[in-house]
Amino acid sequence: QAAAGAATHTCVVVCLAASAWKRSCVPGRESQRTPAFDPVMSCAAELEHFCGYGGKHLNTVHYHPLRVETLLYTAAAAIIIEDVNDPHRQEFLRGHDAEVSALDVSLNGKLVASGQLGSPRQKGAVAPVMVWDFDNRQQFREFSGLAHAVFCVRFSPDGRFLVATGANQLLCVWDVSTGETVYSRRTESVCYFAVWGAIMEPPSGGRHHSYLLCTTHDSQVFAHQMSFDIKSMAYGLSSEPMQFPSSGLQRKHMCGLIQGDFFITGTSAGDMCVFSLRTMVFRAALPICNNGVMSITQSGVILYVAGGDGRIKAVRGSDTHWDILAENMLETGITALTPSSDGAELVAGTRNGRLWRLLASDLAATLQVASHTGEVTDVAFGVSSEVVCTCSDTGEVFLLDLSDYMPLSTGMAKSPARCVVVASSGEIIAGYDDGFLRAWSLEHGSEGKLLWQLQAHRGGVTALRESSNFIVSGGADCTVRFWHRTRRDLLADFTNHRRPVSDLKVDEETPQLVHSGSEDRLVVSYDLKQNKPVVQHQTQTSSITGLSQRKDQEKEVVSCSLDGRILFWDVDYADPTGCLDSLPDGAQRLRCCEVSPTGRYIATGAENSLMYIYDLASCQCIQECEGHAGGITSLRWSPDQKQIITSGRDGCVIVWNFFELP
């Protein structure tokens, strides 16, 4: 594995005992199973890039406090450490088993804290908080007690203590150095965030500092002093509520910071509230935006305030007097805002999965990262290995440049997209849950340029392929339909399946032949010239989920299924001609498969979030790769076989580098 990701990413190479082909008893077929490759060769796949910032959780983007070009942000269950000037330089912190919902970095830059949503694998939906050693890229501590979701994690200014709040209304303070719980209390209502203030010097002769901590609970605001008690030989918290105007000020406080003697919060009403820590009273409210203030950060004497309507403002002042210095409006609501250590730039995260770099001087914005905001449902290459197309169940279609992982063109529909192809005619065709096929422009910089659309199925479009002569689609209505490539007239309609079509494959040797796989356990081959199905195969145990085709021998169709088996089918025989069913950890529910361009390897994606790579020369699973936090929905080899692209239910797209080793 590359040095950049070696410390934090798991990519296990598993060599299995030879589990030979399970062949059907067909006379004369045995001799044709001789491997076409030298089985001595090996290969390796390594995680190259992670695309997955979803923008769902508040303040999960942070610049490193000492390294100007280092940015940390969350992507599903992983924490990405990225060079903002070189997207190919990524490292990963992995250990959570659900989406990371809270993130913080200590002021000295040595520790990273992260909290997650409730674990799907443990009882009680526990939501652990993890502390990471940044320099070694390793987990340092794990704290428990919170459940369902972690809303906030914050280091004290000296990095000694960590405060965290959760959806189970628990407020916890831990000593990071010892791992002990300093304070734990169930609050009357959910605490959405907590923030540390200045460290107070110990009394004369004392050794223990006191700490200021502010928290909010719906419309209530508290200031706590955490002091060491000599009698109990432990830290304790004394709390005092902020005083509001007699007329009342009903606000839900979402974010905040402490500036000098003032506690400043952002509210769901869209204003910035100022509280005096000396007098413990409310001082002022400054209207900022609509849809709530979601993030407040500070660089020098300037505050940067971001809202749910995409508005960001730079303000300077104190107490009741504030001036607006600069303002900008991004395309959608902002969920995170962080300044660089030199104060020259900020990065803003938005709800549509994008990260923007902004100049601190005038807040001019440049797109830095673009990701899907929902489950990524399909991946497709065209003839080029330089660009890849992805689609999601939020209706997004991206054409990504693999040199910088930025979208060259995009398409957006209201209906979820389930399948996509990069057409030979120079367009992107996607199939949607509303039954439509929609074609989007491949032109660079085209935003949502729809070329044509076609009502293809009564239910959703579940599978899609194309050639220079036709488009073939499969639907939730169990039909396979052929369409004229240019006129888009219906050429043929087949109803052999009894369940939705899961995948399609245009035969690589006979272009008028198309194969379909379905949840009804059938693999059907159609001849468009004869306008009829020519052969129908059936598995005995499980649904077909993916199709591909061998490049060698008899050019057999390859299918994967939910019972973990990979079957090989020849159009001349009804029964499978081969089977791969040995995995390092037993049978897994396979969701997709594809044979490599040279025909030597098969890559499969499973519901357990792992990618498995098989060597057809040795009939063995030679590598399993861990990256996604949810099941893999689709995978594709690049035409030059140097990369594999996988997509997952976690909303992430992962780029894997692939090497053949002599």
Sequence and secondary structure as in RCSB ss.txt:
>XXXX:A:sequence
QAAAGAATHTCVVVCLAASAWKRSCVPGRESQRTPAFDPVMSCAAELEHFCGYGGKHLNTVHYHPLRVETLLYTA
AAAIIIEDVNDPHRQEFLRGHDAEVSALDVSLNGKLVASGQLGSPRQKGAVAPVMVWDFDNRQQFREFSGLAHAV
FCVRFSPDGRFLVATGANQLLCVWDVSTGETVYSRRTESVCYFAVWGAIMEPPSGGRHHSYLLCTTHDSQVFAHQ
MSFDIKSMAYGLSSEPMQFPSSGLQRKHMCGLIQGDFFITGTSAGDMCVFSLRTMVFRAALPICNNGVMSITQSG
VILYVAGGDGRIKAVRGSDTHWDILAENMLETGITALTPSSDGAELVAGTRNGRLWRLLASDLAATLQVASHTGE
VTDVAFGVSSEVVCTCSDTGEVFLLDLSDYMPLSTGMAKSPARCVVVASSGEIIAGYDDGFLRAWSLEHGSEGKL
LWQLQAHRGGVTALRESSNFIVSGGADCTVRFWHRTRRDLLADFTNHRRPVSDLKVDEETPQLVHSGSEDRLVVS
YDLKQNKPVVQHQTQTSSITGLSQRKDQEKEVVSCSLDGRILFWDVDYADPTGCLDSLPDGAQRLRCCEVSPTGR
YIATGAENSLMYIYDLASCQCIQECEGHAGGITSLRWSPDQKQIITSGRDGCVIVWNFFELP
>XXXX:A:secstr
  HHHHTT  EE              TT GGGGS SS TT EEEEEEEEEE     STT EEE SS TTEEEEEE
TTEEEEEETTEEEEEEEEE  SS EEEEEE TTSSEEEEEEB  SSSGGGB  EEEEETTTTEEEEEE   BSBE
EEEEE TTSSEEEEEETTSEEEEEETTT  EEEEEE SS EEEEEEEEEE   TT    EEEEEEEETTEEEEEE
EEEETTTTEEEEEEEE B  TT     EEEEEEETTEEEEEETTSEEEEEETTTTEEEEEEE  SS EEEEEEET
TEEEEEETTSEEEEEEEETTEEEEEEEEE SS EEEEEE TTSSEEEEEETTSEEEEEETTT  EEEEEE  SS 
EEEEE  S SSEEEEEETTSEEEEEETTTTEEEEEEE SS EEEEEE TTSEEEEEETTSEEEEEE STT BS E
EEEEE  SS EEEEEE SSEEEEEETTS EEEEETTT  EEEEE   SS EEEEEE SSSTTEEEEEETTSEEEE
EETTTTEEEEEEE SSS EEEEEE SSTT  EEEEETTS EEEE TT SS SEEE   TTS   EEEEEE TTSS
EEEEEETTSEEEEEETTTTEEEEEEE  SS EEEEEE TTSSEEEEEETTS EEEEEEEEE 
